[in-house]
Amino acid sequence: MKKLFLLILSILSLGANAQTKDEVLELAHRANDYFMSKWNDPTDSVDFVTGHESNLWTRSVYYEGLLDLYDIDPQEKYLAYLDKWGNFHKWGPYKNDYDTQDADYMCCGQVYCQRYFLDGKENKYKNIQKVFNNQIANNRHKAWTWIDAIQMAMPGYAMMTMATGNRKYLNFAMKSYIWTRDTCGGNGLFNEDDGLWWRDKNFVAPYKESDGKNCYWSRGNGWVFTALCRVMNYLQPTDKYYSQLLDDYKHMAKALIAVQREDGFWNPSLVSQDFAGPEFSGTAQFFYGLAWGVNKGVLNKKTYRPAVDKAWKALKSSIHKDGFIGYVQGSGDRPASSQPIDYNREPDFDDYALGLFLMGASEYCKMLE
């Protein structure tokens, strides 16, 4: 009888602590409403210091998340907000640079493709297609010299193949990815021994933090982890590229849960105690990626679901009552960038962290269903 009582008590306790889809959506709405109210005109230049055209990478990542939110919560105001932005920029690259090699300038392309998948109007992707075509025609597969570029550009190429039926875009993306992974910087940016990535060609081993640990930047690794999921979304599991990307993804997932903090966050420097503390943007990406793997059945639920739930609690604790997001590391290229990170500090860009959160929250809602 005592055992039965304890079992019932345990079940009731789990129910009391369980998150529901509605509760997750409430927080996603709170954070997104705060942002859309602050940036009422989506065409306004971005950033608190110098000003950038609003289709730069930071804002593009926001729209990636907004479209994921739309997928589970289809409110027309989201598409109206996005379309005003896309039409203003004529669905073209950042700074209207059609010959760019900079992946950051191409990040908006995946938003345009995602929008095309919703309405089937080819004008949404035709302009950015010209940029992708230039990259392929000039064989610029060695342009991704920093790992953020994998997220900024690679999913767009996969989506372009889906949109056009032409596999040349996916082939080019995989050629670029393999070069960055295995060759860039001399020995490649992926350290298979640790399952984590050096940030760019200037951060190859033996780059270390002051405590002697390897320097693996949280958000940089998050960009790769997020990109792998987003590319695999547009591949069949039988595709020859899928298994390779899945192997890298699983390798990273195993490494990431081993260094998750007890409070659910990840440090800005993943395996080091330098700059240790909560950081929202990297945590949001790992939250998204791990939830994606559990939902797809490629990660063991018993092993990885607890890490997802812990990450949710961490992210939830970062969002203020008005929807402002705390603990966001500002723009940079390493754990030391934009320090100190604080619950109340406003970063130089307030859009990409929200986009990453919306991706993760949307994936978590699918899990809770």
Disulfide bonds with the S-S distance in Angstrom:
none
